[in-house]
Amino acid sequence: MKYIFLLITSFAFAQQTQYVDFKSVSGQLTLNAKEKTIVGVIDYQFEVLKTLDTIKIDAKNMEFSKVQIDNKNAVFVNSGKQLQLIGNFQKGQNHLTFEYTAKPKQALYFVDIENKDVQIWTQGQGRYTSNWFPSFDDVNEKVVFNLGITYDKDYQVISNGILKEKKQTGTSFHWQYEMEKPMSSYVLMLAIGKYDKKESKSKSNIPLEYYLEGKDASRFEPTYRYSKRIFDFLEKEIGVKYPWEIYREIPVRDFLYAGMENTTSTLFATRYVVDSIGFIDRNYTNVDAHELAHHWFGNLITAESSKHHWLQEGFATYYAALAERDFFGNDYFYSKLYDTAQQIKFASRTDTIPVLSPKASSLTFYEKGAWALFVLHESIGDKAFKKAIKSYLKKYAYQTVNTENFFDEIRKVSNFDLEKFQKTWLESTVFDTPTANALLSKNKAIQIRLEVDKLKKTYLAEKKDFFIKTLSSDVYHSVKEAIIDQLENEKYEGKKELLLLAMKTNDLQVRQSIAETLTKIPEDFRTEYETLLDDKSYQTQEIALYWLWRNFPEYRTAYLDKSKEWIGFNDYNLRTMWLSLALSTPNYVENPEQLVTELISFSSTKYEATTRQNALEKLIAFKIINDQVLSNLVASTTHHMWQFSKFGRDTIRMLLKNSEMRASFERILPNLTPDEQFQLNRLLKE
């Protein structure tokens, strides 16, 4: 009972950071990919600031041994969520060491690849790092992390900071990384894989490292096309030198998000690894700029609580937009702001949670947060804004911050009404459209876009001349896309002239809009629509191939012959589409079993979740279903990506409505893994 009393007394009225300051940690780690385990030897240096009886380190589902403080055995409690050190802790420096083992349920992922290769990576955003490394869920505890990792010599091992040493021990290498400055635990990272690496340096002489899997070596240039330029731009725009020693970017398979700003080493999803054609529809540029901006706004200074999360996401989103403006231009910048304004306005009809709330949506934190900064920037002027940002970052470097801290720096450079600003942009869910439109209207393309949008309910005959004039001009493509969107439900004869004009712009985005909206293709537009198959856009090609195949059965063989060598993005979007169409075209192939096998293979665990889902969607939509397809579908329900596992569960629920499908699922049940059996049994019992 005494331990229970001790555990609640110290922290009844304060966070641990007011009592204890953890300074640095060394972790020597060994990973076992087969067992999906991690073993570590940990060495923490900490200072007791005020007398207390319990010190807590967040550590979920771990086992501990050899726990010592200042080389003496320590009394500890393992709660399953924390390592709790018990004692009479007095002011002063201390040295904590222990060993641990864990088999993390989340945050550390082992992704199997062909030929028994593997990728291992972490994702700590939120409070997840403590699943694989004994650390701190509280972002206010900032620590200097130094990780050493032992792993197979055939792999690259990456962590935060500078690689100080790499030495071989038998069939393994030991990689020792060190940081110079403190950071919150959620940006601690680890990535292991078989990568090629290219190196560069920023204008300020910071080492830059770019990684890709060997099979993607030809994609270095399009994937990282603007990476160095983004780095140099942000250093100049922010006005504060990059605050860390090195910067790396590493794609990992089946990543949970677009990217993650782990200090010095950003991880991002492989969907952004593209060739020059893929760059048109799916480039890494915005994610690249967003995650790098976080190295100032999030990693250097960290929001003290989720209420102030916009200080990270809003800032990273805004500075990414500024970076993109630098190389894509003002029209791109203003058009993106216009689009996000429409999204925010639409969401505000039902979203009752403002920016300054820990429960705000991603759209609110990211996009409305960025909009708030745009309004502030425009209102106080560029010089004052940059001066305040520079002061803000330097004053609170390696600390945590809140919104008032930021406002204090704005007040030093401007008498702008921050109270009204906060109420309008941070505390209200209503979007200030008049202010937004006034700022957007500084851009000529947006002026025309606003005119186009006012005509949504106007008869086509009355606005046709204006549309012809606009489509014939050199106005930014998003304005022309808005016109195409308005034409979607118009009768073909009335809009034919406009469609032909839009096609002849030869703008890939405008033409793609036609591919998306003209799903019933008239015969006299067929030849024109077929030209979309030759556009240098995998997304356009996929859309056009499908709708041509649907609309013109008599030409299916020609379309399939033309596209039979297409692959598409790295998720094989064009290949899986071709296979499903070829199998659904009578008498097209002599050996359909071979194509069925290939399409089903894309749904198997040897591919990433996006490829698997893409293949499963097509197999089910085209009714190409056998026991292997159903087994692959059930396997999706155990995947670590919630979007993919949800897709699997929802699809199985739909199929179970059919009695024959239910019988098929019951038949394959004994052959599934225990985890798969558990998931399927739950669905069968619903």
C-alpha positions as CSV (number, residue, x, y, z in Angstrom):
1,M,0.0,0.0,0.0
2,K,2.8,2.4,0.7
3,Y,3.7,2.4,-3.0
4,I,0.2,3.4,-4.0
5,F,0.4,6.3,-1.6
6,L,3.8,7.4,-2.9
7,L,2.6,7.2,-6.6
8,I,-0.1,9.7,-6.1
9,T,1.5,12.2,-3.8
10,S,4.2,13.7,-6.0
11,F,2.1,14.7,-9.0
12,A,-1.2,15.8,-7.6
13,F,-0.7,19.4,-8.6
14,A,2.2,19.5,-11.1
15,Q,3.8,17.9,-14.1
16,Q,6.9,15.8,-13.5
17,T,9.0,18.3,-15.5
18,Q,8.7,20.7,-12.6
19,Y,10.3,18.2,-10.3
20,V,12.8,16.4,-12.6
21,D,14.7,17.4,-15.7
22,F,16.0,14.5,-17.8
23,K,19.1,15.8,-19.6
24,S,20.3,13.1,-21.9
25,V,19.9,9.4,-22.7
26,S,22.0,6.8,-24.4
27,G,20.2,3.8,-25.8
28,Q,22.1,0.8,-27.2
29,L,19.5,-1.2,-29.2
30,T,19.3,-4.6,-30.9
31,L,16.3,-5.6,-33.1
32,N,15.1,-9.0,-34.1
33,A,13.0,-8.7,-37.3
34,K,11.8,-12.4,-37.1
35,E,10.5,-12.1,-33.6
36,K,9.6,-8.4,-34.0
37,T,11.3,-7.5,-30.7
38,I,13.7,-4.8,-29.4
39,V,16.2,-5.1,-26.6
40,G,17.9,-2.1,-25.1
41,V,20.5,-0.9,-22.6
42,I,19.5,2.5,-21.4
43,D,21.5,5.2,-19.6
44,Y,19.7,8.4,-18.5
45,Q,21.3,11.5,-16.9
46,F,18.7,13.5,-14.9
47,E,18.5,16.3,-12.4
48,V,16.1,16.4,-9.5
49,L,14.8,20.0,-9.2
50,K,12.5,19.5,-6.1
51,T,12.3,16.7,-3.6
52,L,10.0,13.9,-4.6
53,D,9.4,10.2,-4.1
54,T,8.4,8.8,-7.5
55,I,9.9,9.3,-10.9
56,K,8.1,8.1,-14.0
57,I,9.3,7.1,-17.4
58,D,6.6,6.1,-20.0
59,A,7.2,2.6,-21.2
60,K,4.4,0.4,-22.5
61,N,4.4,-3.4,-22.3
62,M,8.1,-3.7,-21.5
63,E,10.1,-5.9,-19.2
64,F,12.9,-4.3,-17.1
65,S,16.1,-5.6,-15.4
66,K,19.3,-4.3,-13.8
67,V,17.5,-1.0,-12.8
68,Q,20.1,1.1,-11.0
69,I,20.4,4.7,-9.9
70,D,23.9,6.0,-9.3
71,N,25.1,2.3,-9.6
72,K,22.8,1.1,-6.8
73,N,19.9,-1.2,-7.3
74,A,16.7,0.9,-7.5
75,V,13.2,0.1,-6.2
76,F,10.9,0.2,-9.1
77,V,7.3,-0.6,-10.2
78,N,6.5,-1.7,-13.8
79,S,2.8,-0.7,-14.3
80,G,2.7,-1.9,-17.8
81,K,2.5,1.7,-19.0
82,Q,5.4,3.2,-17.0
83,L,8.6,2.4,-15.3
84,Q,8.1,4.0,-11.9
85,L,11.2,4.6,-9.7
86,I,10.5,4.7,-6.0
87,G,12.7,6.5,-3.4
88,N,13.5,9.6,-1.5
89,F,14.9,11.8,-4.4
90,Q,16.8,14.9,-3.3
91,K,17.9,17.8,-5.4
92,G,20.9,17.0,-7.6
93,Q,22.3,15.1,-10.5
94,N,21.6,11.4,-11.0
95,H,22.5,8.5,-13.3
96,L,19.9,5.9,-14.2
97,T,20.7,2.7,-16.0
98,F,18.5,-0.3,-16.9
99,E,17.9,-3.0,-19.6
100,Y,14.6,-3.6,-21.3
101,T,12.8,-5.8,-23.8
102,A,9.7,-5.1,-25.8
103,K,7.5,-6.5,-28.6
104,P,5.7,-3.3,-29.5
105,K,2.1,-3.4,-30.6
106,Q,2.5,-0.1,-32.4
107,A,5.0,2.7,-33.1
108,L,7.8,0.2,-34.2
109,Y,6.9,-1.6,-37.5
110,F,8.5,-4.5,-39.2
111,V,7.5,-4.6,-42.9
112,D,8.3,-7.7,-44.8
113,I,9.6,-7.4,-48.3
114,E,10.3,-10.0,-51.0
115,N,13.3,-12.3,-50.6
116,K,13.0,-12.1,-46.8
117,D,14.2,-8.5,-46.8
118,V,12.6,-6.2,-44.3
119,Q,12.1,-2.5,-43.5
120,I,11.9,-1.4,-39.9
121,W,10.7,2.1,-39.0
122,T,9.1,4.0,-36.2
123,Q,6.2,6.5,-35.9
124,G,6.0,8.4,-32.6
125,Q,3.7,11.3,-33.4
126,G,1.4,11.8,-30.4
127,R,2.4,9.7,-27.5
128,Y,3.7,6.5,-29.2
129,T,7.5,6.5,-28.9
130,S,7.1,4.9,-25.4
131,N,5.9,1.7,-27.1
132,W,9.4,1.0,-28.3
133,F,11.8,3.2,-26.3
134,P,11.4,4.1,-22.6
135,S,10.8,7.9,-22.8
136,F,8.3,10.6,-22.2
137,D,4.8,11.1,-23.5
138,D,4.9,14.7,-22.2
139,V,6.3,17.0,-24.9
140,N,7.5,19.4,-22.3
141,E,10.3,16.9,-21.3
142,K,13.1,17.5,-23.8
143,V,16.1,15.3,-23.9
144,V,19.3,14.9,-25.8
145,F,19.0,11.4,-27.4
146,N,21.9,9.3,-28.5
147,L,21.0,5.9,-30.1
148,G,23.3,3.0,-31.0
149,I,21.7,0.3,-33.1
150,T,23.1,-3.1,-34.0
151,Y,21.7,-4.8,-37.1
152,D,22.5,-6.9,-40.2
153,K,25.5,-5.4,-42.2
154,D,23.5,-5.5,-45.4
155,Y,21.2,-2.8,-44.2
156,Q,21.3,1.0,-43.8
157,V,20.4,2.1,-40.2
158,I,19.3,5.6,-39.6
159,S,18.4,7.5,-36.5
160,N,18.4,11.1,-35.2
161,G,21.6,13.2,-35.3
162,I,25.1,12.7,-36.6
163,L,26.5,9.2,-37.3
164,K,29.5,9.2,-35.0
165,E,30.6,5.6,-35.6
166,K,29.9,2.6,-37.7
167,K,31.7,-0.6,-36.9
168,Q,31.3,-4.3,-37.8
169,T,30.7,-6.9,-35.2
170,G,30.4,-10.3,-36.9
171,T,27.6,-10.3,-39.5
172,S,26.2,-7.0,-38.1
173,F,27.2,-3.4,-37.9
174,H,26.8,-1.1,-34.9
175,W,25.6,2.4,-35.9
176,Q,26.1,5.1,-33.2
177,Y,24.1,8.3,-33.6
178,E,24.4,11.4,-31.4
179,M,22.4,14.6,-31.0
180,E,23.7,17.9,-29.7
181,K,20.4,19.5,-28.7
182,P,17.4,18.3,-26.8
183,M,14.0,17.4,-28.3
184,S,10.7,15.8,-27.4
185,S,10.4,12.1,-27.4
186,Y,7.8,11.9,-30.2
187,V,10.4,12.9,-32.8
188,L,12.8,10.1,-31.9
189,M,13.1,7.8,-34.8
190,L,14.7,4.7,-36.3
191,A,14.6,3.4,-39.9
192,I,16.3,0.3,-41.2
193,G,16.3,-0.8,-44.8
194,K,18.2,-1.5,-48.0
195,Y,18.8,2.0,-49.4
196,D,20.9,3.9,-51.9
197,K,22.0,7.3,-50.7
198,K,22.8,10.6,-52.4
199,E,24.5,13.5,-50.5
200,S,24.4,17.2,-51.0
201,K,24.9,20.4,-48.9
202,S,22.7,23.4,-48.3
203,K,23.9,27.0,-48.9
204,S,24.6,27.2,-45.2
205,N,26.7,24.0,-45.4
206,I,24.3,21.6,-43.7
207,P,24.8,18.0,-44.9
208,L,21.7,16.8,-46.8
209,E,21.1,13.1,-47.4
210,Y,18.5,11.6,-49.7
211,Y,17.6,7.9,-49.6
212,L,15.8,5.5,-52.0
213,E,15.5,1.8,-52.3
214,G,17.8,0.4,-54.9
215,K,15.0,-0.5,-57.3
216,D,14.0,3.2,-57.3
217,A,17.5,4.6,-58.0
218,S,16.3,6.1,-61.3
219,R,13.8,8.2,-59.4
220,F,16.1,10.3,-57.3
221,E,15.8,13.4,-59.4
222,P,12.0,13.6,-59.7
223,T,11.4,12.5,-56.1
224,Y,13.8,15.0,-54.6
225,R,13.5,17.6,-57.4
226,Y,13.0,20.6,-55.1
227,S,14.4,19.3,-51.8
228,K,17.6,21.3,-51.7
229,R,15.8,24.4,-53.0
230,I,13.2,24.0,-50.3
231,F,15.9,23.8,-47.6
232,D,17.7,26.9,-48.8
233,F,14.4,28.8,-49.2
234,L,13.1,28.0,-45.7
235,E,16.3,29.0,-44.0
236,K,16.2,32.4,-45.8
237,E,12.4,32.9,-45.4
238,I,12.3,32.0,-41.7
239,G,15.4,34.0,-40.9
240,V,16.8,31.5,-38.4
241,K,19.5,29.0,-39.4
242,Y,18.4,25.3,-39.5
243,P,18.7,24.3,-35.9
244,W,20.2,20.8,-36.2
245,E,23.4,19.2,-37.5
246,I,22.1,17.3,-40.6
247,Y,19.0,16.6,-42.6
248,R,17.9,13.3,-44.1
249,E,14.8,12.1,-46.0
250,I,13.9,8.5,-46.1
251,P,10.8,6.8,-47.8
252,V,9.4,3.8,-45.9
253,R,6.9,1.2,-47.0
254,D,3.3,1.3,-45.6
255,F,3.9,4.5,-43.7
256,L,1.0,5.6,-41.7
257,Y,0.9,9.2,-42.9
258,A,2.3,11.3,-45.8
259,G,5.4,12.2,-43.7
260,M,6.8,12.7,-40.3
261,E,9.3,15.3,-39.1
262,N,11.5,13.2,-36.9
263,T,14.3,15.6,-35.9
264,T,17.1,15.5,-38.5
265,S,15.5,12.5,-40.3
266,T,12.1,12.8,-42.0
267,L,10.3,9.7,-43.0
268,F,7.7,9.8,-45.8
269,A,5.4,7.4,-47.6
270,T,6.8,5.6,-50.7
271,R,3.7,6.8,-52.7
272,Y,5.7,10.0,-53.2
273,V,8.6,8.1,-54.8
274,V,7.9,9.0,-58.4
275,D,9.3,9.2,-61.9
276,S,9.0,12.3,-64.1
277,I,5.5,11.4,-65.2
278,G,4.3,10.5,-61.7
279,F,5.6,13.9,-60.5
280,I,2.7,15.6,-62.3
281,D,0.0,14.1,-60.1
282,R,1.8,12.9,-56.9
283,N,5.0,14.8,-56.1
284,Y,6.6,15.0,-52.7
285,T,7.2,18.7,-52.8
286,N,4.5,19.9,-50.3
287,V,5.2,17.1,-47.9
288,D,8.9,17.7,-48.2
289,A,8.5,21.4,-47.3
290,H,5.9,20.8,-44.6
291,E,8.1,18.2,-42.7
292,L,11.2,20.4,-43.0
293,A,9.3,23.5,-41.7
294,H,8.5,21.4,-38.6
295,H,12.2,21.3,-37.8
296,W,11.7,24.9,-36.7
297,F,8.0,24.8,-35.8
298,G,7.5,21.6,-33.7
299,N,11.1,20.3,-33.2
300,L,12.9,23.5,-32.2
301,I,9.9,25.0,-30.4
302,T,7.1,22.7,-29.5
303,A,3.5,23.4,-28.5
304,E,3.2,22.9,-24.8
305,S,-0.2,21.1,-25.2
306,S,-2.5,20.0,-28.0
307,K,-4.6,23.1,-27.5
308,H,-1.8,25.0,-29.2
309,H,-1.1,22.4,-31.9
310,W,-1.7,25.0,-34.6
311,L,1.6,26.5,-33.7
312,Q,3.1,23.4,-35.3
313,E,0.7,22.3,-38.0
314,G,-0.5,25.7,-39.1
315,F,3.0,27.1,-39.3
316,A,4.4,24.0,-41.2
317,T,1.4,24.2,-43.6
318,Y,1.9,27.9,-44.2
319,Y,5.6,27.8,-44.7
320,A,5.2,24.9,-47.1
321,A,2.8,27.0,-49.1
322,L,5.4,29.8,-49.1
323,A,8.1,27.4,-50.3
324,E,5.8,26.2,-53.1
325,R,5.1,29.7,-54.2
326,D,8.8,30.2,-54.6
327,F,9.0,27.7,-57.5
328,F,5.3,27.2,-58.6
329,G,4.4,30.9,-58.6
330,N,1.8,33.2,-57.1
331,D,-1.2,31.7,-59.0
332,Y,-0.4,28.3,-57.5
333,F,-0.1,29.8,-54.0
334,Y,-3.4,31.8,-54.2
335,S,-5.3,29.0,-55.9
336,K,-4.3,26.6,-53.1
337,L,-5.4,29.1,-50.5
338,Y,-8.7,29.5,-52.3
339,D,-9.3,25.8,-52.4
340,T,-8.6,25.4,-48.7
341,A,-10.9,28.3,-47.9
342,Q,-13.7,26.5,-49.7
343,Q,-12.9,23.3,-47.7
344,I,-12.9,25.2,-44.4
345,K,-16.2,27.0,-45.2
346,F,-17.9,23.8,-46.1
347,A,-16.6,22.0,-43.0
348,S,-17.7,24.9,-40.7
349,R,-21.3,24.0,-41.4
350,T,-20.9,21.0,-39.1
351,D,-17.5,21.4,-37.4
352,T,-18.0,23.3,-34.1
353,I,-14.5,23.0,-32.8
354,P,-12.1,26.0,-33.4
355,V,-8.4,26.1,-33.9
356,L,-7.6,26.7,-30.2
357,S,-8.9,23.4,-29.0
358,P,-7.1,20.1,-28.5
359,K,-10.0,18.4,-30.3
360,A,-9.8,20.4,-33.5
361,S,-9.7,18.5,-36.8
362,S,-6.7,18.2,-39.0
363,L,-8.3,20.6,-41.5
364,T,-8.7,23.2,-38.7
365,F,-5.2,22.8,-37.2
366,Y,-3.4,22.6,-40.6
367,E,-5.4,24.7,-43.1
368,K,-7.2,27.2,-40.9
369,G,-4.1,27.6,-38.9
370,A,-2.2,28.4,-42.1
371,W,-5.0,30.8,-43.2
372,A,-4.7,32.6,-39.8
373,L,-1.0,33.1,-40.4
374,F,-1.6,34.3,-44.0
375,V,-4.0,36.9,-42.6
376,L,-1.6,38.0,-39.9
377,H,1.4,38.1,-42.3
378,E,-0.6,40.3,-44.8
379,S,-2.0,42.5,-42.0
380,I,1.2,43.5,-40.2
381,G,3.5,43.4,-43.3
382,D,6.4,41.2,-44.3
383,K,9.1,43.0,-42.4
384,A,7.3,43.0,-39.1
385,F,6.1,39.4,-39.5
386,K,9.6,38.1,-40.2
387,K,11.1,40.0,-37.3
388,A,8.5,38.5,-34.9
389,I,9.1,35.0,-36.2
390,K,12.8,35.3,-35.8
391,S,12.5,36.7,-32.3
392,Y,10.0,34.0,-31.4
393,L,12.2,31.1,-32.5
394,K,15.3,32.4,-30.9
395,K,13.7,33.3,-27.6
396,Y,12.0,29.9,-27.1
397,A,14.6,27.6,-28.9
398,Y,14.5,24.1,-27.5
399,Q,11.6,24.9,-25.3
400,T,7.8,24.6,-25.4
401,V,5.4,27.4,-26.3
402,N,1.8,28.5,-26.3
403,T,-0.2,30.9,-28.5
404,E,0.4,33.8,-26.1
405,N,4.2,33.4,-26.4
406,F,3.8,33.9,-30.1
407,F,1.5,36.9,-29.7
408,D,4.0,38.5,-27.4
409,E,6.5,38.7,-30.2
410,I,3.9,40.1,-32.6
411,R,3.0,42.8,-30.1
412,K,6.7,43.9,-30.1
413,V,6.6,44.7,-33.9
414,S,2.9,45.8,-34.4
415,N,-0.1,47.2,-32.7
416,F,-2.3,44.8,-34.7
417,D,-5.6,43.9,-32.9
418,L,-4.6,40.4,-31.7
419,E,-7.6,40.1,-29.5
420,K,-10.0,40.4,-32.4
421,F,-7.7,38.2,-34.6
422,Q,-7.8,35.5,-32.0
423,K,-11.6,35.6,-31.7
424,T,-12.1,35.6,-35.5
425,W,-9.5,33.1,-36.6
426,L,-8.6,30.9,-33.6
427,E,-11.8,30.8,-31.4
428,S,-14.6,31.0,-34.0
429,T,-15.5,28.2,-36.4
430,V,-17.0,30.7,-38.8
431,F,-14.7,31.4,-41.7
432,D,-14.1,35.1,-42.3
433,T,-15.0,35.1,-46.0
434,P,-14.9,38.8,-46.6
435,T,-11.4,39.2,-45.3
436,A,-10.3,36.1,-47.2
437,N,-11.7,37.2,-50.5
438,A,-10.2,40.7,-50.1
439,L,-6.7,39.1,-49.7
440,L,-7.2,36.5,-52.4
441,S,-8.4,39.1,-54.8
442,K,-5.0,40.6,-55.0
443,N,-4.3,37.8,-57.4
444,K,-5.7,38.2,-61.0
445,A,-6.5,34.5,-61.4
446,I,-8.5,34.5,-58.2
447,Q,-10.5,37.5,-59.4
448,I,-11.5,35.5,-62.4
449,R,-12.1,32.4,-60.3
450,L,-14.5,34.3,-58.1
451,E,-16.4,35.5,-61.3
452,V,-16.6,31.9,-62.5
453,D,-17.9,30.7,-59.2
454,K,-20.6,33.3,-59.1
455,L,-22.0,31.8,-62.3
456,K,-22.7,28.3,-60.9
457,K,-26.5,28.7,-61.0
458,T,-26.5,30.7,-64.3
459,Y,-27.8,29.1,-67.5
460,L,-25.0,27.9,-69.7
461,A,-26.2,30.1,-72.7
462,E,-25.8,33.2,-70.5
463,K,-22.2,32.4,-69.4
464,K,-20.9,30.6,-72.4
465,D,-19.1,33.6,-74.0
466,F,-17.4,34.4,-70.8
467,F,-16.3,30.7,-70.5
468,I,-15.0,30.7,-74.1
469,K,-13.0,33.9,-73.4
470,T,-11.6,32.4,-70.2
471,L,-10.7,29.0,-71.7
472,S,-8.9,30.8,-74.6
473,S,-6.9,33.0,-72.2
474,D,-3.6,32.1,-70.4
475,V,-5.3,32.3,-67.0
476,Y,-4.1,29.7,-64.4
477,H,-5.4,26.2,-65.0
478,S,-7.4,26.0,-61.8
479,V,-9.8,28.6,-63.1
480,K,-10.3,26.5,-66.3
481,E,-10.8,23.4,-64.1
482,A,-13.6,25.3,-62.3
483,I,-15.3,25.9,-65.6
484,I,-15.1,22.2,-66.5
485,D,-16.6,21.3,-63.1
486,Q,-19.6,23.6,-63.9
487,L,-20.1,21.8,-67.2
488,E,-20.4,18.3,-65.7
489,N,-24.2,18.2,-65.6
490,E,-24.8,20.3,-68.7
491,K,-26.2,18.7,-71.9
492,Y,-23.4,17.6,-74.3
493,E,-24.5,19.7,-77.3
494,G,-24.5,22.8,-75.3
495,K,-21.0,22.3,-73.8
496,K,-19.3,20.5,-76.8
497,E,-17.6,23.7,-78.0
498,L,-16.2,24.4,-74.5
499,L,-14.9,20.9,-74.1
500,L,-13.1,20.9,-77.4
501,L,-11.6,24.3,-76.5
502,A,-10.5,23.0,-73.0
503,M,-8.9,19.9,-74.6
504,K,-6.9,22.1,-76.9
505,T,-5.4,24.0,-74.0
506,N,-3.0,21.0,-73.8
507,D,-2.9,21.7,-70.0
508,L,-2.6,18.3,-68.3
509,Q,-4.8,19.4,-65.3
510,V,-7.5,20.9,-67.4
511,R,-7.6,17.8,-69.6
512,Q,-7.7,15.6,-66.5
513,S,-10.7,17.4,-65.3
514,I,-12.5,16.5,-68.6
515,A,-11.5,12.9,-68.1
516,E,-13.0,12.9,-64.6
517,T,-16.3,14.7,-65.4
518,L,-17.2,13.3,-68.9
519,T,-18.1,9.8,-67.9
520,K,-20.7,9.4,-70.7
521,I,-18.6,9.9,-73.9
522,P,-20.6,10.7,-77.1
523,E,-19.4,9.0,-80.2
524,D,-18.5,12.3,-81.9
525,F,-16.2,13.1,-79.0
526,R,-14.6,9.7,-78.8
527,T,-11.5,10.5,-81.0
528,E,-10.8,13.6,-79.0
529,Y,-11.2,11.8,-75.7
530,E,-8.9,9.0,-76.8
531,T,-6.0,11.5,-77.0
532,L,-6.2,11.5,-73.2
533,L,-4.6,8.1,-73.3
534,D,-1.4,9.8,-74.5
535,D,-1.2,12.4,-71.8
536,K,1.9,12.2,-69.6
537,S,-0.2,11.6,-66.5
538,Y,-0.7,8.1,-65.0
539,Q,-3.9,9.4,-63.2
540,T,-5.4,10.7,-66.5
541,Q,-4.5,7.5,-68.3
542,E,-6.2,5.4,-65.7
543,I,-9.4,7.4,-65.8
544,A,-9.5,7.7,-69.6
545,L,-8.8,4.0,-70.1
546,Y,-11.6,3.0,-67.8
547,W,-14.3,5.3,-69.3
548,L,-13.3,4.5,-72.9
549,W,-13.5,0.8,-72.1
550,R,-16.9,1.3,-70.5
551,N,-18.4,3.5,-73.2
552,F,-17.1,1.8,-76.3
553,P,-17.2,-2.1,-76.1
554,E,-16.4,-2.4,-79.8
555,Y,-13.0,-0.7,-79.3
556,R,-11.9,-2.5,-76.1
557,T,-9.4,-4.7,-77.8
558,A,-7.6,-1.6,-79.3
559,Y,-7.6,0.2,-75.9
560,L,-6.2,-2.9,-74.2
561,D,-3.6,-3.5,-76.8
562,K,-2.4,0.1,-76.5
563,S,-2.1,-0.1,-72.7
564,K,-0.9,-3.6,-72.1
565,E,2.6,-2.5,-71.1
566,W,1.6,0.3,-68.8
567,I,2.6,0.1,-65.1
568,G,1.8,3.6,-63.7
569,F,2.7,4.8,-60.2
570,N,4.7,2.6,-57.8
571,D,1.3,1.2,-56.7
572,Y,0.8,-0.3,-60.2
573,N,-2.4,1.6,-60.8
574,L,-2.3,1.2,-64.6
575,R,-1.2,-2.5,-64.5
576,T,-4.0,-3.5,-62.1
577,M,-6.6,-1.6,-64.1
578,W,-5.4,-3.2,-67.3
579,L,-5.6,-6.7,-65.8
580,S,-9.1,-6.2,-64.5
581,L,-10.3,-4.8,-67.8
582,A,-8.6,-7.5,-69.8
583,L,-10.1,-10.3,-67.7
584,S,-13.5,-8.6,-68.1
585,T,-13.3,-8.5,-71.9
586,P,-14.7,-11.7,-73.5
587,N,-12.2,-13.5,-75.7
588,Y,-9.4,-11.0,-75.2
589,V,-6.9,-13.4,-73.7
590,E,-6.3,-17.0,-74.4
591,N,-4.9,-17.8,-70.9
592,P,-6.9,-15.8,-68.4
593,E,-5.6,-17.9,-65.5
594,Q,-2.2,-16.3,-65.9
595,L,-3.7,-12.8,-65.6
596,V,-5.9,-13.8,-62.7
597,T,-2.8,-15.1,-60.9
598,E,-1.0,-11.8,-61.6
599,L,-3.9,-9.6,-60.4
600,I,-4.4,-11.7,-57.2
601,S,-0.7,-11.5,-56.5
602,F,-1.0,-7.7,-56.3
603,S,-3.4,-8.2,-53.5
604,S,-1.0,-10.3,-51.5
605,T,1.2,-9.4,-48.5
606,K,4.3,-9.1,-50.8
607,Y,3.0,-5.6,-51.9
608,E,2.3,-2.4,-50.0
609,A,-1.1,-1.7,-48.6
610,T,-2.0,0.8,-51.4
611,T,-1.2,-1.7,-54.1
612,R,-3.1,-4.5,-52.3
613,Q,-6.2,-2.4,-51.7
614,N,-6.1,-1.2,-55.4
615,A,-6.0,-4.8,-56.6
616,L,-8.6,-6.0,-54.1
617,E,-11.0,-3.3,-55.1
618,K,-10.7,-4.3,-58.8
619,L,-11.0,-8.0,-58.1
620,I,-14.2,-7.5,-56.1
621,A,-15.7,-4.9,-58.5
622,F,-15.1,-7.1,-61.5
623,K,-16.2,-10.2,-59.5
624,I,-12.9,-12.1,-59.8
625,I,-13.2,-13.8,-56.5
626,N,-11.8,-17.1,-55.2
627,D,-10.5,-18.4,-51.9
628,Q,-7.1,-16.8,-52.3
629,V,-8.7,-13.4,-52.9
630,L,-10.9,-13.8,-49.8
631,S,-7.8,-14.9,-47.8
632,N,-5.9,-11.8,-49.0
633,L,-8.9,-9.6,-48.1
634,V,-9.0,-11.1,-44.5
635,A,-5.2,-10.5,-44.2
636,S,-5.9,-6.8,-44.8
637,T,-7.9,-6.6,-41.5
638,T,-4.7,-7.3,-39.5
639,H,-2.6,-4.6,-41.2
640,H,-1.1,-1.7,-39.1
641,M,-2.5,0.9,-41.5
642,W,-6.0,1.6,-40.1
643,Q,-7.3,2.9,-43.5
644,F,-6.4,-0.5,-45.1
645,S,-7.7,-2.6,-42.2
646,K,-10.9,-0.6,-42.2
647,F,-11.3,-1.2,-46.0
648,G,-10.9,-4.9,-45.4
649,R,-13.5,-5.0,-42.6
650,D,-16.0,-2.9,-44.5
651,T,-15.6,-5.0,-47.7
652,I,-16.0,-8.3,-45.8
653,R,-19.2,-6.9,-44.1
654,M,-20.5,-6.1,-47.6
655,L,-19.7,-9.6,-49.0
656,L,-21.1,-11.4,-46.0
657,K,-24.6,-10.2,-47.0
658,N,-24.3,-12.8,-49.7
659,S,-24.9,-16.3,-48.3
660,E,-22.5,-17.9,-50.8
661,M,-19.8,-15.5,-49.8
662,R,-20.4,-16.2,-46.1
663,A,-20.0,-19.9,-46.8
664,S,-16.7,-19.2,-48.6
665,F,-15.4,-17.2,-45.7
666,E,-16.3,-20.0,-43.3
667,R,-14.6,-22.5,-45.5
668,I,-11.2,-20.6,-45.5
669,L,-11.3,-19.8,-41.8
670,P,-9.3,-22.9,-40.6
671,N,-6.4,-22.0,-43.0
672,L,-5.9,-18.5,-41.7
673,T,-3.4,-17.2,-39.2
674,P,-4.6,-16.9,-35.6
675,D,-4.9,-13.0,-35.9
676,E,-6.8,-13.4,-39.2
677,Q,-9.1,-16.0,-37.6
678,F,-9.8,-13.6,-34.8
679,Q,-10.7,-10.8,-37.1
680,L,-12.9,-12.9,-39.4
681,N,-14.7,-14.6,-36.5
682,R,-15.6,-11.2,-35.1
683,L,-17.1,-10.1,-38.5
684,L,-18.9,-13.4,-38.9
685,K,-20.6,-13.0,-35.5
686,E,-21.8,-9.4,-36.2
